[in-house]
Amino acid sequence: MSATQPTYHDAELILKLYELRREPVMREARDFVANFAPRSVDDLLAAANNAGKENAYIRQVYGYWEMAASFVAHGVLNALLAYDTLQEMYFAYAKIQPFLEEFRQRQGAPDFLANLQKVVEGSMEGRERVARLRKRQAEMGRRRAEAAKQGS
């Protein structure tokens, strides 16, 4: 990650990104992605190719994070500041990371989320964060499954 000092411009851009995340439809989309727990590339493909809200929510959230990551990848936004403040970007990426390559192949979209992958996996810290998040997400999935069993 870049060791350059963040600027006021970086801080303003982070605040603008935060503001955009508060938009009502974006909140709905973020809620969907937060609760989305694909277990296979087929689960991801089913949601992404759905004609309903699932498709729109996935495109909105992952398109948003791809845009934010492109700012980092092209030097518009300080990488360290992004790492410190855009944890949700890593959380969303961790959900689909295991399926990303096959998703790209099956969709014929080799560049899908290329900037997001470059930024998130471009440092040891980022890769470690994704590994921690994947472990946490798996545990959350186990808890949901147990709760569903007990509720039946």
C-alpha positions as YAML, in Angstrom:
chain: A
units: angstrom
residues:
- id: 1
  name: MET
  ca: [0.00, 0.00, 0.00]
- id: 2
  name: SER
  ca: [1.07, 3.53, -0.69]
- id: 3
  name: ALA
  ca: [2.81, 5.17, 2.25]
- id: 4
  name: THR
  ca: [2.03, 8.70, 1.06]
- id: 5
  name: GLN
  ca: [0.33, 11.07, 3.45]
- id: 6
  name: PRO
  ca: [-3.45, 11.34, 2.90]
- id: 7
  name: THR
  ca: [-4.67, 14.76, 1.83]
- id: 8
  name: TYR
  ca: [-7.79, 16.75, 2.59]
- id: 9
  name: HIS
  ca: [-8.96, 15.75, -0.87]
- id: 10
  name: ASP
  ca: [-8.71, 12.09, 0.20]
- id: 11
  name: ALA
  ca: [-10.76, 12.82, 3.31]
- id: 12
  name: GLU
  ca: [-13.39, 14.66, 1.27]
- id: 13
  name: LEU
  ca: [-13.65, 11.75, -1.14]
- id: 14
  name: ILE
  ca: [-14.02, 9.25, 1.74]
- id: 15
  name: LEU
  ca: [-16.81, 11.42, 3.20]
- id: 16
  name: LYS
  ca: [-18.53, 11.60, -0.20]
- id: 17
  name: LEU
  ca: [-18.31, 7.81, -0.56]
- id: 18
  name: TYR
  ca: [-19.84, 7.47, 2.90]
- id: 19
  name: GLU
  ca: [-22.63, 9.87, 1.98]
- id: 20
  name: LEU
  ca: [-23.46, 7.84, -1.13]
- id: 21
  name: ARG
  ca: [-23.72, 4.67, 0.98]
- id: 22
  name: ARG
  ca: [-26.53, 6.30, 2.98]
- id: 23
  name: GLU
  ca: [-28.87, 6.68, 0.00]
- id: 24
  name: PRO
  ca: [-32.05, 4.62, 0.70]
- id: 25
  name: VAL
  ca: [-31.83, 2.19, -2.24]
- id: 26
  name: MET
  ca: [-28.11, 1.73, -1.62]
- id: 27
  name: ARG
  ca: [-28.92, 0.86, 2.00]
- id: 28
  name: GLU
  ca: [-31.36, -1.80, 0.78]
- id: 29
  name: ALA
  ca: [-28.75, -3.16, -1.62]
- id: 30
  name: ARG
  ca: [-26.07, -3.18, 1.08]
- id: 31
  name: ASP
  ca: [-28.44, -5.00, 3.43]
- id: 32
  name: PHE
  ca: [-29.06, -7.63, 0.76]
- id: 33
  name: VAL
  ca: [-25.33, -8.15, 0.20]
- id: 34
  name: ALA
  ca: [-24.65, -8.25, 3.95]
- id: 35
  name: ASN
  ca: [-27.14, -11.13, 4.27]
- id: 36
  name: PHE
  ca: [-26.22, -12.80, 0.97]
- id: 37
  name: ALA
  ca: [-24.28, -15.99, 1.67]
- id: 38
  name: PRO
  ca: [-23.39, -17.73, -1.59]
- id: 39
  name: ARG
  ca: [-22.08, -21.27, -1.08]
- id: 40
  name: SER
  ca: [-21.12, -21.78, -4.71]
- id: 41
  name: VAL
  ca: [-20.62, -19.94, -7.96]
- id: 42
  name: ASP
  ca: [-24.10, -21.16, -8.91]
- id: 43
  name: ASP
  ca: [-25.59, -19.24, -5.98]
- id: 44
  name: LEU
  ca: [-23.76, -16.12, -7.12]
- id: 45
  name: LEU
  ca: [-24.81, -16.62, -10.74]
- id: 46
  name: ALA
  ca: [-28.44, -17.20, -9.74]
- id: 47
  name: ALA
  ca: [-28.56, -13.92, -7.83]
- id: 48
  name: ALA
  ca: [-26.57, -11.95, -10.40]
- id: 49
  name: ASN
  ca: [-28.69, -13.18, -13.31]
- id: 50
  name: ASN
  ca: [-32.01, -12.85, -11.51]
- id: 51
  name: ALA
  ca: [-34.39, -10.42, -13.21]
- id: 52
  name: GLY
  ca: [-35.45, -8.99, -9.85]
- id: 53
  name: LYS
  ca: [-33.97, -6.91, -7.10]
- id: 54
  name: GLU
  ca: [-31.17, -9.35, -6.32]
- id: 55
  name: ASN
  ca: [-29.49, -8.56, -9.63]
- id: 56
  name: ALA
  ca: [-29.91, -4.83, -9.15]
- id: 57
  name: TYR
  ca: [-28.60, -4.99, -5.59]
- id: 58
  name: ILE
  ca: [-25.52, -6.99, -6.58]
- id: 59
  name: ARG
  ca: [-24.76, -4.66, -9.47]
- id: 60
  name: GLN
  ca: [-25.27, -1.59, -7.29]
- id: 61
  name: VAL
  ca: [-23.10, -2.70, -4.37]
- id: 62
  name: TYR
  ca: [-20.32, -4.36, -6.32]
- id: 63
  name: GLY
  ca: [-20.34, -1.59, -8.93]
- id: 64
  name: TYR
  ca: [-20.00, 0.93, -6.12]
- id: 65
  name: TRP
  ca: [-17.04, -0.90, -4.56]
- id: 66
  name: GLU
  ca: [-15.43, -1.39, -7.99]
- id: 67
  name: MET
  ca: [-15.67, 2.37, -8.50]
- id: 68
  name: ALA
  ca: [-14.18, 3.11, -5.07]
- id: 69
  name: ALA
  ca: [-11.40, 0.59, -5.67]
- id: 70
  name: SER
  ca: [-10.64, 2.19, -9.03]
- id: 71
  name: PHE
  ca: [-9.97, 5.46, -7.19]
- id: 72
  name: VAL
  ca: [-7.35, 3.65, -5.11]
- id: 73
  name: ALA
  ca: [-5.93, 1.65, -8.03]
- id: 74
  name: HIS
  ca: [-5.40, 4.82, -10.08]
- id: 75
  name: GLY
  ca: [-3.97, 6.89, -7.24]
- id: 76
  name: VAL
  ca: [-6.95, 9.21, -6.80]
- id: 77
  name: LEU
  ca: [-7.58, 7.99, -3.24]
- id: 78
  name: ASN
  ca: [-4.92, 7.18, -0.67]
- id: 79
  name: ALA
  ca: [-4.67, 3.39, -0.26]
- id: 80
  name: LEU
  ca: [-3.94, 3.43, 3.47]
- id: 81
  name: LEU
  ca: [-6.87, 5.74, 4.17]
- id: 82
  name: ALA
  ca: [-9.11, 3.52, 2.06]
- id: 83
  name: TYR
  ca: [-7.92, 0.44, 3.97]
- id: 84
  name: ASP
  ca: [-8.69, 2.14, 7.27]
- id: 85
  name: THR
  ca: [-12.12, 3.47, 6.32]
- id: 86
  name: LEU
  ca: [-13.64, 1.17, 3.69]
- id: 87
  name: GLN
  ca: [-13.86, -2.08, 5.65]
- id: 88
  name: GLU
  ca: [-17.22, -2.89, 4.06]
- id: 89
  name: MET
  ca: [-15.49, -3.12, 0.70]
- id: 90
  name: TYR
  ca: [-13.41, -6.02, 2.04]
- id: 91
  name: PHE
  ca: [-16.47, -7.61, 3.65]
- id: 92
  name: ALA
  ca: [-18.40, -7.57, 0.35]
- id: 93
  name: TYR
  ca: [-15.41, -8.87, -1.59]
- id: 94
  name: ALA
  ca: [-14.83, -11.72, 0.88]
- id: 95
  name: LYS
  ca: [-18.34, -13.03, 0.16]
- id: 96
  name: ILE
  ca: [-17.66, -13.62, -3.52]
- id: 97
  name: GLN
  ca: [-13.87, -14.02, -3.64]
- id: 98
  name: PRO
  ca: [-13.92, -17.84, -3.73]
- id: 99
  name: PHE
  ca: [-16.20, -17.78, -6.78]
- id: 100
  name: LEU
  ca: [-14.88, -14.75, -8.65]
- id: 101
  name: GLU
  ca: [-12.69, -16.45, -11.26]
- id: 102
  name: GLU
  ca: [-15.31, -19.01, -12.24]
- id: 103
  name: PHE
  ca: [-17.99, -16.31, -12.25]
- id: 104
  name: ARG
  ca: [-15.89, -14.26, -14.68]
- id: 105
  name: GLN
  ca: [-15.37, -17.26, -16.95]
- id: 106
  name: ARG
  ca: [-19.00, -18.32, -16.98]
- id: 107
  name: GLN
  ca: [-20.24, -14.76, -17.51]
- id: 108
  name: GLY
  ca: [-17.65, -13.98, -20.17]
- id: 109
  name: ALA
  ca: [-16.55, -10.99, -18.10]
- id: 110
  name: PRO
  ca: [-12.79, -11.36, -17.49]
- id: 111
  name: ASP
  ca: [-12.44, -7.83, -16.06]
- id: 112
  name: PHE
  ca: [-15.38, -8.01, -13.65]
- id: 113
  name: LEU
  ca: [-14.26, -6.40, -10.37]
- id: 114
  name: ALA
  ca: [-10.64, -6.24, -11.51]
- id: 115
  name: ASN
  ca: [-9.92, -3.04, -9.56]
- id: 116
  name: LEU
  ca: [-11.62, -4.38, -6.46]
- id: 117
  name: GLN
  ca: [-9.52, -7.53, -6.59]
- id: 118
  name: LYS
  ca: [-6.34, -5.56, -7.25]
- id: 119
  name: VAL
  ca: [-6.89, -3.28, -4.27]
- id: 120
  name: VAL
  ca: [-8.17, -5.86, -1.80]
- id: 121
  name: GLU
  ca: [-5.66, -8.57, -2.65]
- id: 122
  name: GLY
  ca: [-2.84, -6.15, -3.50]
- id: 123
  name: SER
  ca: [-1.35, -6.15, -0.02]
- id: 124
  name: MET
  ca: [-0.63, -8.69, 2.68]
- id: 125
  name: GLU
  ca: [-2.90, -6.69, 5.01]
- id: 126
  name: GLY
  ca: [-5.75, -6.86, 2.53]
- id: 127
  name: ARG
  ca: [-5.37, -10.60, 1.96]
- id: 128
  name: GLU
  ca: [-5.23, -11.20, 5.71]
- id: 129
  name: ARG
  ca: [-8.35, -9.10, 6.25]
- id: 130
  name: VAL
  ca: [-10.24, -11.07, 3.60]
- id: 131
  name: ALA
  ca: [-9.17, -14.34, 5.22]
- id: 132
  name: ARG
  ca: [-10.41, -13.13, 8.62]
- id: 133
  name: LEU
  ca: [-13.67, -11.94, 7.11]
- id: 134
  name: ARG
  ca: [-14.27, -15.21, 5.28]
- id: 135
  name: LYS
  ca: [-13.76, -17.08, 8.54]
- id: 136
  name: ARG
  ca: [-16.17, -14.73, 10.33]
- id: 137
  name: GLN
  ca: [-18.74, -15.02, 7.53]
- id: 138
  name: ALA
  ca: [-18.55, -18.83, 7.70]
- id: 139
  name: GLU
  ca: [-19.17, -18.69, 11.44]
- id: 140
  name: MET
  ca: [-22.13, -16.34, 10.91]
- id: 141
  name: GLY
  ca: [-23.52, -18.80, 8.36]
- id: 142
  name: ARG
  ca: [-23.21, -21.67, 10.83]
- id: 143
  name: ARG
  ca: [-25.05, -19.64, 13.47]
- id: 144
  name: ARG
  ca: [-27.86, -18.79, 11.06]
- id: 145
  name: ALA
  ca: [-28.21, -22.44, 10.10]
- id: 146
  name: GLU
  ca: [-28.35, -23.48, 13.76]
- id: 147
  name: ALA
  ca: [-30.93, -20.82, 14.52]
- id: 148
  name: ALA
  ca: [-33.03, -21.95, 11.56]
- id: 149
  name: LYS
  ca: [-32.87, -25.56, 12.80]
- id: 150
  name: GLN
  ca: [-33.96, -24.54, 16.27]
- id: 151
  name: GLY
  ca: [-36.76, -22.41, 14.85]
- id: 152
  name: SER
  ca: [-38.20, -25.33, 12.84]
...
